[in-house]
Amino acid sequence: MSTTQNRVFAARLAGLPVFDPAGDQVGKVRDIVVALRTGRQQPRVLGLVVEVFGRRSVFVPMTRVTHVDSGQIITTGVVNMRRFEQRSTETLVFGQMFDRKATIRENGVVGTVYDLAMEQARNRDWYLSRVALQEGSKRFGRRGQTHVVEWDEVDGLALPEESQGATHLLAALEEMRPADLAHVIHDLPAKRRREVASALNDERLADVLEELPEEDQVEILGNLDDERAADVLEEMSPDDAADLIAELPAETAEVLLALMEPDEAKSVRQLMSYAERTAGAMMTTEPVILPPGATVADALAHVRNAELPPALAAMVYVCRAPYEPPTGRLLGVAHIQRLLREPPSGLVGGVVDSDLETLPATATLEDVARHLATYNLVAAPVTDEDGRLLGAVTVDDLLDHLLPENWRERPSARGGVLDG
């Protein structure tokens, strides 16, 4: 095995691309699997958890890794494509070792693990060789001192894990998209999953919850205190929050709805009032809504919002007052492509498509799919019998309901890039 350096720090490997010998990317590093040993022996690095295309995690033994550094990983290309299942004798470096407490034997300093170094021995096996620790924070907000010591100079890491924080794990994974972070969290042991969820801020946790299977959503929300659970639900899209609350016991749901801000709770209750698998139940109540007197520049400023999903940025809904669903009469929609061709000082009322048919809240999944396909749309307005805008249904909302319930855990057709 060739390496560009003798020592590699684990945090630098998080998310790195993994290539086959031909130079084709086959996945990304999601974790490192080690076997902890008794006494002061260095843990052996068994392999990597690699997320292959299709969001399936597989195990790549270190014997299949031909090149490793902080820029890329190269494998032999011959990898067993079965989903990774952690054994009781295995420990995940990112998932279970980051943020653990350890004591430096020489001076008794206690610190939190923020990184670990791995090195290749003469027998070509890889071992964890060094531990990077950070002492507790000092006064006036200053960060605690850091120490990098040999593995056999610390105590505590080979013992059963106790309660951990998640600061350093999340720092290693902070660049991940919510969907990817959700996949990592899903694969963690239940105890560690709770610790990581607790460490995420409300907005980030809301984004991650929207990408998790329902059973994980319910488990994580159930481990939060009611006040925080309500805060997280407020950060979620109303349609996703409604779907999650619908999975909770009725008594719990009522408690959380009562703790939410009245306007947020009102939107969620409204969505929950519609029959399942209808446009009303899966629509969002937060599309971009503007009056006809708004300028094109105003509209473009709204759709440029980085937090707006692409499907909702595809069009602006032009309505009479009031401008919160249910709005005044829907006048039409302004498509992003048309807005880009107009002078910024123009009015959106002059560029609306008033001929686009709308969907009733009772429209079925099949009705919605047919409507979006017929008019080549990624989103469509949902209105009541008086022509007032209730919300917008998007193609990603539709796919979430058309795909099998466990689609987030199932590999795609590209999941077989490597042959076992």
Secondary structure, 3 states (H helix, E strand, C coil): CEECCCEEEHHHHCCCEEECCCCCEEEEEEEEEEECCCCCCCCEEEEEEEEECCCEEEEEEHHHEEEECCCCEEECCECCCCECCCCCCCEEHHHHHCCCEEEECCCCCEEEEEEEEEEECCCCCEEEEEEEEECCCCHHHCCCCEEEEEHHHEECCCCCCCCCCCHHHHHHCCCCCHHHHHHHHHHCCHHHHHHHHHHCCHHHHHHHHCCCCHHHHHHHHHCCCHHHHHHHHHHCCHHHHHHHHHCCCHHHHHHHHHHCCHHHHHHHHHHHCCCCCEHHHHCECCCCEECCCCEHHHHHHHHCCCCCCCCHHHEEEEECCCCCCCCCEEEEEEEHHHHHHCCCCCEHHHCCECCCCCEECCCEHHHHHHHHHHCCCCEEEEECCCCEEEEEEEHHHHHHHHCCCCHHHCCCHHHHCCEC
